Amino acid sequence: MFFPMCINLENKKILVIGAGKVAARKIKKIADYGTDITVLSKEIKKSEILEIKNIKFEKKTLENNQNEIEKIVKNYFLVIVATNDENLNEKIAVICDKNNILVNNVSSKTTMNAMFTGIVKNDEFQISISTNGKNCKRSRAMKEEIKKILNKIEN
C-alpha cells in the first residue's frame, strides 16, 4: 500500500521515458507544477506533448543496459517509465528504486515506488484519490462525485 503524500515538484528534474498516450497523460498531469521535464523517446509524435511549454526532448532509444540506464537516470528526482516494453520498464524501475530515485512505472502496479493519483482541484482545494491501482474506473467515478461536492461548496 502506498502512503498518500503531497510533494513539491517545482524545479525538480523529471525524466519521462516514452512519449505515447500514457506518457502524455502523465506529463500533462505534472506540467503545471513548475517541473523541469525531459522526454526521452525514439520518436515523439504526440502533439499534445509538443504543445506543453518548458519540456526538453531527447530522441534516443534506451538500450536494456544497466550501466547506461543508471547513467541516464542518476540526475533525476522522478522518472516516469512509459515505454511499450514492459521488461525494459521493470528494469528501469528496479534501477531507480535501488538508487533512491522516485519512479512511476506505467506497466506495473507493484514495480515502482511512486504512484500517480486522481486529482480534483479548484482554487482552494486539491484532493487526491487512489484505489492503489486496483480500480481506475471507480477512481474516476469518485473524482466526479468529489467535483460535484466542491462545486456545491464554492456556491
QUIJO-V304649 format. One record per residue. N is the residue number from 1. RES is the residue in one small letter. PHI is phi in degrees with one decimal (NA if undefined). PSI is psi in degrees with one decimal (NA if undefined). NEAR is the number of other C-alpha atoms within 12 Angstrom. Layout:
N/RES/PHI/PSI/NEAR + N/RES/PHI/PSI/NEAR
This chain:
1/m/NA/137.5/14 + 2/f/-91.5/143.9/17 + 3/f/-84.7/124.5/16 + 4/p/-72.9/132.9/18 + 5/m/-152.9/144.4/15 + 6/c/-97.5/140.7/16 + 7/i/-136.9/141.3/19 + 8/n/-81.6/115.7/15 + 9/l/-99.3/0.3/21 + 10/e/-59.3/127.7/17 + 11/n/62.3/14.5/19 + 12/k/-85.8/141.9/23 + 13/k/-82.5/122.9/30 + 14/i/-123.6/133.4/38 + 15/l/-112.0/129.0/41 + 16/v/-112.5/119.5/49 + 17/i/-102.1/110.3/46 + 18/g/114.3/154.8/41 + 19/a/-142.8/31.4/37 + 20/g/-87.9/-161.9/29 + 21/k/-61.0/-44.6/20 + 22/v/-69.1/-42.4/26 + 23/a/-58.8/-42.4/36 + 24/a/-60.1/-42.6/32 + 25/r/-61.7/-43.0/23 + 26/k/-65.3/-43.5/35 + 27/i/-62.1/-45.6/42 + 28/k/-61.3/-33.1/26 + 29/k/-68.7/-34.0/24 + 30/i/-102.9/-11.6/35 + 31/a/-61.1/-29.7/29 + 32/d/-82.5/3.5/19 + 33/y/-104.9/22.7/20 + 34/g/71.9/28.7/22 + 35/t/-82.5/159.6/29 + 36/d/-107.9/95.8/29 + 37/i/-102.4/132.0/39 + 38/t/-118.1/130.0/36 + 39/v/-107.2/124.2/42 + 40/l/-113.1/118.5/32 + 41/s/-159.5/152.8/27 + 42/k/-68.1/-29.0/19 + 43/e/-150.1/146.7/21 + 44/i/-125.0/108.4/27 + 45/k/-125.3/0.6/19 + 46/k/-79.5/109.2/21 + 47/s/-62.6/-32.9/14 + 48/e/-66.8/-27.7/21 + 49/i/-71.2/-43.4/32 + 50/l/-63.7/-24.5/22 + 51/e/-82.5/-15.5/16 + 52/i/-76.3/132.0/25 + 53/k/-75.0/157.8/19 + 54/n/61.1/35.9/22 + 55/i/-113.8/135.4/28 + 56/k/-98.8/143.3/23 + 57/f/-117.9/135.5/26 + 58/e/-125.3/112.8/21 + 59/k/-80.9/107.9/18 + 60/k/-158.8/142.1/17 + 61/t/-95.2/122.1/22 + 62/l/-83.3/122.7/32 + 63/e/-81.2/154.4/23 + 64/n/-82.0/61.3/19 + 65/n/-125.2/119.1/16 + 66/q/-57.4/-45.8/21 + 67/n/-62.6/-41.9/16 + 68/e/-65.1/-43.9/16 + 69/i/-61.7/-47.5/30 + 70/e/-59.1/-41.1/26 + 71/k/-63.8/-39.0/17 + 72/i/-73.3/-46.2/30 + 73/v/-81.5/-17.4/37 + 74/k/-59.9/-23.7/26 + 75/n/-97.9/13.6/21 + 76/y/-112.9/146.7/30 + 77/f/-78.4/-40.0/31 + 78/l/-139.4/136.0/42 + 79/v/-120.0/128.5/47 + 80/i/-106.9/116.7/45 + 81/v/-100.1/111.7/48 + 82/a/-138.1/46.4/37 + 83/t/-88.1/173.3/38 + 84/n/-92.9/13.4/23 + 85/d/-111.7/98.8/22 + 86/e/-59.5/-37.0/20 + 87/n/-65.3/-42.2/21 + 88/l/-65.1/-43.8/28 + 89/n/-56.6/-45.6/34 + 90/e/-64.0/-43.6/31 + 91/k/-61.1/-45.1/31 + 92/i/-62.5/-43.5/47 + 93/a/-61.4/-43.5/40 + 94/v/-63.7/-43.9/29 + 95/i/-62.1/-44.8/32 + 96/c/-61.2/-47.0/36 + 97/d/-60.1/-44.4/26 + 98/k/-63.1/-26.9/19 + 99/n/-99.4/16.5/23 + 100/n/57.6/38.0/21 + 101/i/-106.2/131.6/29 + 102/l/-62.6/135.1/35 + 103/v/-142.1/133.6/40 + 104/n/-114.8/117.7/39 + 105/n/-105.1/111.1/42 + 106/v/-71.3/-15.5/38 + 107/s/-101.3/10.9/28 + 108/s/-144.0/148.6/30 + 109/k/-98.8/-6.3/25 + 110/t/-124.3/-32.1/22 + 111/t/-88.7/74.3/28 + 112/m/-170.3/167.0/34 + 113/n/-125.5/4.9/33 + 114/a/-141.3/128.4/33 + 115/m/-119.3/137.6/34 + 116/f/-81.4/144.4/35 + 117/t/-113.4/168.5/30 + 118/g/-73.7/143.7/31 + 119/i/-126.8/132.8/23 + 120/v/-120.6/126.5/27 + 121/k/-145.3/153.9/21 + 122/n/-139.2/-162.4/16 + 123/d/-66.8/-24.5/11 + 124/e/-107.6/-36.1/11 + 125/f/-118.8/150.8/16 + 126/q/-136.2/116.9/18 + 127/i/-119.2/132.5/24 + 128/s/-104.9/138.7/25 + 129/i/-128.5/133.2/32 + 130/s/-145.5/143.0/27 + 131/t/-111.9/21.4/24 + 132/n/55.2/37.0/23 + 133/g/75.8/8.6/27 + 134/k/-88.3/-30.7/15 + 135/n/-154.3/84.9/16 + 136/c/-63.1/-32.5/18 + 137/k/-62.4/-44.0/15 + 138/r/-68.3/-34.1/17 + 139/s/-63.9/-43.9/23 + 140/r/-63.1/-39.4/21 + 141/a/-63.5/-40.8/18 + 142/m/-64.4/-39.5/23 + 143/k/-57.8/-44.9/25 + 144/e/-62.5/-40.4/20 + 145/e/-66.1/-41.0/17 + 146/i/-66.7/-37.4/24 + 147/k/-58.5/-42.3/24 + 148/k/-61.4/-42.7/17 + 149/i/-64.6/-44.3/18 + 150/l/-62.5/-39.2/20 + 151/n/-63.2/-38.1/17 + 152/k/-65.3/-41.5/10 + 153/i/-66.5/-37.6/13 + 154/e/-66.0/-28.9/13 + 155/n/-83.9/NA/7
